[in-house]
Amino acid sequence: MPETRDWQEDWKMCEQAAPGPWEFKKEFHWEEGKITSPYGTLMDFGSYPDDYDQNCGQKPSEADTRFVTEAREALPYYMQELRDSTLAYAGLMCEYQSLKAMFLRMREECGAEKKRAAAAEERELKIKDVLEEIIYASTYSTDVTFEEIGKAKEICKSIYGELSYEKGNR
């Protein structure tokens, strides 16, 4: 049995063969039997070569007869199943490649977004440190009014919640 087959050649073979279903028949007691299709005899097994017996020899075994007669419809059926499965597989592979590419783009975007978020958080912490430093320094400065300190505290509170106004208390 060859390792690979040509699907198109096998399909052509199926289309060119006599139409099925094929059957094994033994009409008379002296016959070895014959394989027939709806359109006539395909193979006649006889004991003697003559005009009617195309193939002389022993009658095929029941298993061989069944194999030959059912292969006529089984082979095309499974070839169609294979073709349909192959087409479905190709469609799934195309969809898989598309989803894989989308996933890789999203993962890349997610990584970039995480980097942006980390950088923004780092900037925000620096701003918070500067604001706390200003509030701390202005608390002890005579150049700043309590009203200005209060406004700075309210702004910080609205952005960050409670802040520690003592240096190094975080």
C-alpha positions as CSV (number, residue, x, y, z in Angstrom):
1,M,0.0,0.0,0.0
2,P,1.5,3.4,-1.0
3,E,2.3,5.8,1.9
4,T,0.5,8.6,0.1
5,R,-2.2,8.7,-2.4
6,D,-3.4,11.3,-4.9
7,W,-6.9,12.2,-3.8
8,Q,-7.9,13.6,-7.2
9,E,-6.8,10.4,-9.0
10,D,-8.6,8.2,-6.5
11,W,-11.7,10.3,-6.9
12,K,-11.5,10.0,-10.7
13,M,-11.3,6.3,-10.2
14,C,-14.4,6.3,-8.1
15,E,-16.3,8.4,-10.7
16,Q,-15.2,6.1,-13.6
17,A,-16.1,2.8,-11.9
18,A,-19.5,1.3,-12.6
19,P,-22.2,2.9,-10.5
20,G,-23.1,1.1,-7.2
21,P,-24.3,-0.5,-5.2
22,W,-22.4,-3.6,-6.2
23,E,-23.6,-7.0,-5.1
24,F,-22.4,-10.6,-5.1
25,K,-25.0,-12.9,-6.6
26,K,-25.2,-16.7,-7.1
27,E,-28.3,-17.4,-9.2
28,F,-27.7,-21.1,-10.1
29,H,-26.3,-23.9,-8.1
30,W,-23.5,-24.6,-10.7
31,E,-22.3,-20.9,-10.6
32,E,-19.4,-19.8,-8.4
33,G,-21.1,-16.4,-8.3
34,K,-20.7,-12.9,-9.8
35,I,-20.4,-9.3,-8.8
36,T,-23.0,-7.1,-10.4
37,S,-24.1,-3.5,-10.5
38,P,-27.5,-2.1,-11.4
39,Y,-26.1,-2.0,-15.0
40,G,-24.9,-5.6,-15.3
41,T,-22.2,-8.1,-14.4
42,L,-18.9,-6.7,-13.4
43,M,-17.1,-10.0,-12.6
44,D,-18.2,-13.5,-13.1
45,F,-16.5,-16.3,-11.3
46,G,-16.7,-19.7,-13.0
47,S,-14.9,-23.1,-13.1
48,Y,-14.2,-23.1,-16.8
49,P,-13.2,-20.3,-19.2
50,D,-16.0,-19.7,-21.6
51,D,-17.9,-16.8,-23.2
52,Y,-19.9,-16.2,-19.9
53,D,-17.2,-16.6,-17.3
54,Q,-14.9,-13.6,-17.4
55,N,-12.7,-14.7,-14.5
56,C,-12.2,-18.4,-13.8
57,G,-11.2,-19.7,-10.5
58,Q,-12.5,-20.1,-7.1
59,K,-15.4,-18.1,-5.7
60,P,-14.0,-15.3,-3.5
61,S,-14.4,-15.6,0.3
62,E,-17.4,-14.0,1.9
63,A,-15.1,-11.4,3.5
64,D,-13.4,-10.6,0.2
65,T,-16.8,-10.4,-1.6
66,R,-18.1,-8.0,1.0
67,F,-15.0,-5.9,0.8
68,V,-15.1,-5.5,-3.0
69,T,-18.9,-4.9,-3.1
70,E,-19.0,-2.3,-0.3
71,A,-15.8,-0.6,-1.3
72,R,-17.6,0.9,-4.3
73,E,-19.7,3.1,-2.0
74,A,-17.4,3.2,1.0
75,L,-14.4,4.7,-0.8
76,P,-16.3,7.7,-2.3
77,Y,-18.1,8.3,1.0
78,Y,-14.8,8.4,3.0
79,M,-13.1,10.5,0.4
80,Q,-15.9,13.1,0.7
81,E,-15.6,12.9,4.5
82,L,-11.9,13.5,4.2
83,R,-12.3,16.4,1.8
84,D,-15.0,18.0,4.1
85,S,-12.8,17.5,7.1
86,T,-9.7,18.9,5.3
87,L,-11.7,22.0,4.3
88,A,-13.0,22.4,7.9
89,Y,-9.5,22.0,9.3
90,A,-8.1,24.6,6.9
91,G,-10.8,27.0,8.0
92,L,-10.1,26.4,11.6
93,M,-6.4,26.9,11.0
94,C,-7.0,30.2,9.3
95,E,-9.2,31.3,12.2
96,Y,-6.6,30.1,14.7
97,Q,-3.8,32.1,13.0
98,S,-6.0,35.2,13.0
99,L,-6.8,34.8,16.7
100,K,-3.2,34.1,17.5
101,A,-2.1,37.3,15.7
102,M,-4.8,39.3,17.6
103,F,-3.7,37.8,20.9
104,L,-0.1,38.7,20.3
105,R,-1.0,42.3,19.4
106,M,-3.2,42.5,22.5
107,R,-0.4,41.1,24.7
108,E,2.0,43.6,23.2
109,E,-0.4,46.5,23.8
110,C,-1.1,45.3,27.4
111,G,2.7,45.2,28.1
112,A,3.0,48.8,26.7
113,E,0.0,49.9,28.7
114,K,1.5,48.4,31.9
115,K,4.8,50.3,31.2
116,R,2.8,53.5,30.7
117,A,0.8,52.9,33.9
118,A,4.0,52.3,35.9
119,A,5.6,55.4,34.5
120,A,2.5,57.5,35.3
121,E,2.4,56.1,38.9
122,E,6.1,56.9,39.3
123,R,5.4,60.5,38.1
124,E,2.4,60.8,40.4
125,L,4.5,59.7,43.4
126,K,7.1,62.3,42.6
127,I,4.3,65.0,42.4
128,K,2.9,63.8,45.7
129,D,6.4,64.0,47.3
130,V,6.9,67.6,45.9
131,L,3.4,68.7,47.2
132,E,4.1,67.2,50.6
133,E,7.4,68.9,50.7
134,I,5.8,72.2,49.7
135,I,3.1,71.8,52.4
136,Y,5.7,70.9,55.0
137,A,8.0,73.8,54.1
138,S,5.2,76.3,53.9
139,T,3.8,75.3,57.3
140,Y,7.0,76.8,58.9
141,S,7.4,79.7,56.4
142,T,6.2,83.2,57.2
143,D,5.8,84.1,53.5
144,V,2.8,81.8,53.1
145,T,-0.6,82.4,54.5
146,F,-2.7,79.8,56.3
147,E,-5.3,80.2,53.6
148,E,-2.7,79.2,50.8
149,I,-1.6,76.2,52.9
150,G,-5.2,75.2,53.4
151,K,-5.8,75.3,49.6
152,A,-2.7,73.2,48.9
153,K,-3.9,70.7,51.5
154,E,-7.4,70.5,50.1
155,I,-6.0,70.0,46.6
156,C,-3.7,67.2,47.8
157,K,-6.6,65.7,49.9
158,S,-8.9,65.6,46.8
159,I,-6.3,63.9,44.7
160,Y,-4.6,61.6,47.2
161,G,-6.7,61.4,50.3
162,E,-5.0,62.0,53.6
163,L,-1.3,63.0,53.3
164,S,1.4,62.9,55.9
165,Y,2.7,66.5,56.3
166,E,5.7,65.6,58.3
167,K,8.8,65.0,56.4
168,G,9.7,61.3,56.1
169,N,6.3,60.1,57.3
170,R,5.0,58.0,54.5
